[in-house]
Amino acid sequence: MKYKPNRLDDVISSGDSAGTISDDGSHDFSMVEDYGEKRRRRGNRSGRRKGESSRSERRGTDVKNMLTPVVKVLLFGVLMSFLDILYIMNHLEGSHEATIRNASPGVEPLSEGSNVNTKKKQNDGQSFSDGSKVKINNEKDKNQEGNSDILADREPILKMIRDAGITFDPIKDADLLEKLPKWSDVVEMYGPEPVIYGMNEGNCERFQAQTNKGDHLLGTAGTFNSGTNLMSELLLANCVMPERVKKHGQKSRGIRWQVPWGKHSPVGDKKFRETHKTMKDKDIDAKEVMPMVTIRDPLIWLKSMCRHKYTAIWEGFKEQDHCPNFSRTDLKMFVRYDGFKRAYKSLLYLWNDWYNEYKNIEVPYLLVRFEDLVFHPEETVTRVCECGGGRRLSKKFRYIVNSAKKGKAAHGAISLRTGFVDAMMKYGNLKERYKGYDSSYDLKYIRDHIDTDLMEMMQYSTIDPLWNERLTTKETQ
């Protein structure tokens, strides 16, 4: 008889080892009995799950019924009110701090837990309408205000210092910066722009029209202590004669250290001017050179001659405590030049006579104030260069920072007191102009014997014999 499996057989043969054969050959059907029990338990659990699901659905329906539109609006209003309260609290706290910070520069709010009495001792208190207290950093405010006063009216000076590569700290170098002249004082002494005699007299056109431009040269001239070295250095650093370079090559830029007859030599003797040559100018034709002549305020120039007399000799030149001394009976002096000796009525007449010789020659030249090389160096040198047919070497102007007599251009801190900075302090200050003239008699002599045409031509201020006396009276009041 063929065996037909039923559903129970399917379950037994499922591989669960239920209904296994025992040692006596009988089958163990305990797993079959357990299976029925399990089915009953599963049925019970399924019923419970259905009941729980039904109860959850009823609770969800109840919650939905509770959240009517009115309730939703009320809950939304409560939430928005709570957010508004938080925003207002934060806004009030931030605005209060901002009010204190903006009340005055250098003002800080008192921190929580700080000792108010201690703060009052350390700082002056400032009260506001709401009764709040702040502390003021008086020292910081004082430094800022003082620094602003120092920098006021000095910006053109400071710009030149920065352009020259000289660094400074407005606070650390405040004492030194305060010694710099105010621009209004410079303008009062020398005017707002450079004074260059010869440009409006047609000398530029005359020089460029004579002979071959490819042979033209610029050379420096001036009496002792008049700034010739500074002029030479500035021209060498910033000017080139392009036509000269085309004809003679890159090594010949057309700028000479001095005129071939010697920069300190008088120019009135035509034969000497055209035939006498300095050691390095043997092959230079004097007619191809345009003199760039420097001149200096006579009051300061006289004091410089007392310190560095060069080859000049006069009675009393060793008396440094009173020089120049124009109260002496014998004021005559001598200067030994290269190849000859010349006498002058006094040291002041050396200044008068030397420059008047240039006024009376037919040679095209420029007369340049030394002070303009200090306070208007870029504009002055550019105009001088272009007048002779030259052009700037580059757009960036090169300043001569160290003393021109040392022949160096350098950069560094203002505290190093470079020659450039010292010159600004010296020549932009009326006190420095009259410094050392303790005798009104000396100033009266200078006023009465100075060449007034030269003074007016170069726009130098007139001499005031009582200036020091007025200053002393003003300071004692």
LONU-783034 format. One record per residue (C-alpha): residue in three letters; z, y, x. Coordinates in steps of 0.001 Angstrom, whole numbers, plus 500000, padded with zeros to 6 digits. Layout:
BEGIN
ALAZYX;...
END
This chain:
BEGIN
MET500000500000500000;LYS498926503350501393;TYR501651505938501714;LYS501074509259500013;PRO503134512049501492;ASN504887514351499074;ARG506334517808499527;LEU509611516335500755;ASP507765514442503463;ASP506114517666504530;VAL509482519212505029;ILE510876516230506973;SER507895516028509279;SER508058519726510164;GLY509527518934513603;ASP513159519945512864;SER514348516375513711;ALA515861516125510227;GLY515490512655508739;THR515593510899512087;ILE515901507108512322;SER519409505846513029;ASP520442502882515136;ASP520495500599512136;GLY516965501501511078;SER518011503679508162;HIS516937507319507746;ASP519421510256507914;PHE518681512568504921;SER521582515010505442;MET519103517771506444;VAL517326517292503117;GLU520530517872501269;ASP521248520974503385;TYR517800522318502639;GLY518486522393498902;GLU521714524211499491;LYS519992526775501618;ARG517444527469498928;ARG520199528165496459;ARG521893530598498853;ARG518631532427499528;GLY518142532852495830;ASN521592534362495468;ARG520993536807498342;SER517673537881496928;GLY519368538649493643;ARG522016540749495350;ARG519358542730497281;LYS517526543463494090;GLY520719544680492529;GLU521555546950495482;SER518034548381495516;SER518350549159491876;ARG521662550977492399;SER520146553062495320;GLU517282554094493128;ARG519708555171490462;ARG521706557297493008;GLY518482558975494276;THR517534559778490723;ASP520970561303490128;VAL520674563524493286;LYS517222564689492231;ASN518589565536488834;MET521362567610490466;LEU518943569654492708;THR517573571750489940;PRO515610574938490848;VAL518682577067490235;VAL520829575064492624;LYS518108575148495276;VAL517900578931495090;LEU521665579268495397;LEU521819577017498451;PHE518921578875500102;GLY520685582196499493;VAL523900580938501080;LEU521975579723504144;MET520150583048504593;SER523400584995504228;PHE524962582913506987;LEU521985583546509297;ASP522114587275508565;ILE525773587395509562;LEU525036585697512897;TYR522125588093513619;ILE524175591191512839;MET527051590075515062;ASN524714589462518031;HIS522812592698517458;LEU525973594806517350;GLU527303593225520532;GLY524028593773522448;SER523530597343521225;HIS527068598290522259;GLU526458597078525799;ALA523087598830525927;THR524683602079524770;ILE527189601938527601;ARG524538601104530187;ASN522232603911529082;ALA524956606484528657;SER524696607633532306;PRO523114606348535574;GLY525640604350537586;VAL527860603633534524;GLU529228600135533976;PRO531215598764530990;LEU534757597601531619;SER534800593826531816;GLU537030591695529635;GLY540490591204531017;SER540112594087533488;ASN543013596329534259;VAL542209599649532616;ASN544839601510534612;THR543362600200537851;LYS539900601251536764;LYS541133604745536024;LYS542595605013539487;GLN539437603811541150;ASN536946605797539083;ASP536793608837536913;GLY536759607837533226;GLN534215608989530711;SER534940608825526959;PHE532428608417524185;SER532722609313520490;ASP533754605773519612;GLY536670605945522041;SER535210603428524472;LYS535764603961528198;VAL533325603455531046;LYS533659603745534788;ILE531201605837536822;ASN530044604975540295;ASN530517608492541627;GLU529652607575545176;LYS526316606097544156;ASP525467609096541989;LYS526440611453544768;ASN524201609608547245;GLN521281609681544826;GLU521695613371544064;GLY522172614255547729;ASN519173612180548743;SER517025613908546122;ASP518063617275547503;ILE517128616207551030;LEU513687614893550023;ALA512935617873547796;ASP510206620158549175;ARG509676617854552168;GLU507113615449550720;PRO504104616736552770;ILE506223616316555917;LEU507370612834554913;LYS503812611776554074;MET502633612685557568;ILE505565610796559065;ARG504708607708557023;ASP500989608006557831;ALA501887608219561520;GLY503598604817561253;ILE507131606177561623;THR509652604350559441;PHE512750605849557893;ASP515478604986555402;PRO516227607823552945;ILE519938606943552967;LYS520620605756556511;ASP518481608517558049;ALA519644611218555638;ASP521225613361558362;LEU518042613296560423;LEU515766613909557444;GLU517828616947556502;LYS516845618526559816;LEU513172618348558898;PRO511785621675557673;LYS511045622312554033;TRP507371622737553290;SER508030626135551729;ASP509488627296555074;VAL506401626065556919;VAL504133627939554525;GLU506260631067554889;MET505896630959558671;TYR502260629862559094;GLY500558630010555717;PRO499301627146553523;GLU496350626055555696;PRO495159625974559327;VAL493997629149561056;ILE491041628490563388;TYR489436631554564885;GLY485700631209565596;MET484647629053562656;ASN483866632002560402;GLU482431633964563325;GLY479428631658563680;ASN480580629943566876;CYS479941626440565521;GLU476293627200564745;ARG475801629022568049;PHE477060626099570095;GLN475078623435568241;ALA471902625494568523;GLN472049625915572306;THR470525623381574733;ASN470218619674573902;LYS472804618239571485;GLY472761615007573431;ASP474384616842576363;HIS477060618674574374;LEU480758618192575137;LEU484082619372573744;GLY486751620468576236;THR490331621703575853;ALA491707624974577241;GLY494840627096576888;THR497517628788578949;PHE500607626908580148;ASN502807625318577451;SER500310626004574675;GLY499663622430573487;THR496503621553575422;ASN497580617950575980;LEU498157617386572275;MET494735618801571461;SER493068616551574051;GLU494891613441572831;LEU494043614100569179;LEU490359614694569920;LEU490090611607572117;ALA491745609497569419;ASN489737610782566453;CYS486448612441567483;VAL483096611324568864;MET479841613194569568;PRO477137610897568091;GLU474163612658569715;ARG475851612381573104;VAL476425608663572560;LYS472763608147571618;LYS471594609726574834;HIS474232608595577340;GLY475677605405575797;GLN478985604317574322;LYS481003605220577423;SER480208608910576999;ARG481806609935573707;GLY481564613650574480;ILE485281614518574616;ARG486616615948577898;TRP490284616274578822;GLN489656619916579761;VAL486934622475580386;PRO485261622052583808;TRP486651625310585273;GLY490224624165584533;LYS492015624394581186;HIS494727626843582364;SER492384629113584324;PRO491421632534582886;VAL487913632574581468;GLY486906636197581978;ASP485199635792585358;LYS481741634441584511;LYS480911633341588047;PHE484167631444588383;ARG483720629892584923;GLU480230628608585654;THR480653627489589262;HIS484237626322589662;LYS484749622608588932;THR487837620456588642;MET487915617208590591;LYS486668615073587667;ASP484106617564586373;LYS481802617979589375;ASP478701616984587414;ILE479531618825584179;ASP477530621912583221;ALA479910624552581819;LYS477199625748579419;GLU477223622362577681;VAL480973622536576897;MET482555624180573859;PRO486169625233574656;MET488803624263572072;VAL491546626744572991;THR495164626283571904;ILE497613629121571271;ARG501314629089570432;ASP503773631406568672;PRO504780633830571475;LEU508522633695570713;ILE508667629942571234;TRP506076630034574021;LEU508221632466576082;LYS511193630092575873;SER508985627178576948;MET507816629154579991;CYS511446629710580971;ARG511954625923580993;HIS508602624987582581;LYS507080627869584519;TYR504260625906586185;THR502796628163588885;ALA504158631417587409;ILE506710633462589342;TRP508794636405588115;GLU512135637911588968;GLY514974636216587097;PHE513071633089586060;LYS516011630974587268;GLU518485632667584904;GLN518309630112582126;ASP521201631668580223;HIS519119634808579685;CYS515402634133579878;PRO513212635940579302;ASN515160639058580237;PHE513075642109579442;SER515918644508580206;ARG515197644181583928;THR513607647109585694;ASP511019644937587427;LEU509172642702584971;LYS506037642149587033;MET504973638527587518;PHE502299636432589287;VAL500434633252588495;ARG498741631143591138;TYR495578629547589776;ASP493158627204591554;GLY491621629424594216;PHE493158632781593329;LYS496322634635592314;ARG496702637078589425;ALA499386639648588559;TYR500632640548585059;LYS502882643378583827;SER505395640835582453;LEU505631637301581173;LEU504672638528577715;TYR501482640097579105;LEU500410636727580450;TRP500137635644576809;ASN498359638855575776;ASP495851639047578624;TRP494992635384578880;TYR493861635085575248;ASN492156638473575138;GLU489766637263577842;TYR488469634637575419;LYS487979637272572756;ASN485675639184575080;ILE483309636461576351;GLU479964635381574933;VAL480793631673575073;PRO481190630041571617;TYR484749628696571336;LEU487499627977568818;LEU491059629314568995;VAL493470626823567399;ARG497159627275566660;PHE499372624616568191;GLU501498624696565027;ASP498510623561562966;LEU498185620505565201;VAL501761619715564147;PHE501683620498560413;HIS497959620077559613;PRO496757617672562322;GLU494145615736560345;GLU492490618748558740;THR492586620796561949;VAL491168618115564239;THR488476617137561727;ARG487258620733561418;VAL487321621263565190;CYS485401618024565797;GLU482721618764563217;CYS482337622348564436;GLY481192621079567833;GLY478735618597566298;GLY481067615600566295;ARG482360613302563589;ARG485513611308562915;LEU485798607956564666;SER487209606342561522;LYS488521607205558078;LYS492081606513559188;PHE493443609394561208;ARG495338608502564382;TYR498456610561565039;ILE499962611197568456;VAL503567610204567871;ASN505202610423571278;SER505200613490573473;ALA501573614313574303;LYS502549615025577893;LYS503336611333578229;GLY499867610506576962;LYS501043607798574550;ALA500523607004570894;ALA503222604820569410;HIS504989603743566240;GLY508654603210565498;ALA511734604375563647;ILE512428608024562986;SER515847607609564636;LEU514048607308567982;ARG513302611026567711;THR509638610986568737;GLY507881614080570036;PHE506001614366566730;VAL509218614531564686;ASP510938616850567169;ALA507974619231567021;MET508240619411563233;MET511933620229563448;LYS511356622885566068;TYR508292624700564770;GLY509079624677561060;ASN512420626433561338;LEU512947630193561626;LYS516275629587563357;GLU514459627709566095;ARG511943630521566414;TYR514675633042567200;LYS516956630610569006;GLY518194631914572364;TYR517286635548571707;ASP520830636872571740;SER519752640331572813;SER518024642508570251;TYR516584644469573185;ASP514432641484574210;LEU513107641113570668;LYS512356644842570481;TYR510403644619573739;ILE508379641689572394;ARG507714643475569103;ASP506591646659570871;HIS504425645006573562;ILE502913641994571827;ASP499186642219571120;THR499263642882567383;ASP495554642100566970;LEU496115638599568303;MET499169638172566091;GLU497257639220562991;MET494153637239563929;MET496192634048564226;GLN498464635026561298;TYR501738634738563205;SER504776636358561588;THR505865639730562919;ILE508856639986565241;ASP512152641073563656;PRO514567642331566366;LEU517547642174563980;TRP516875638694562616;ASN519768636992564439;GLU522174639777563472;ARG521224639432559815;LEU521658635662560016;THR525142636017561534;THR526180638482558809;LYS524850636196556097;GLU526681633141557445;THR530010634963557694;GLN529901636207554104;
END
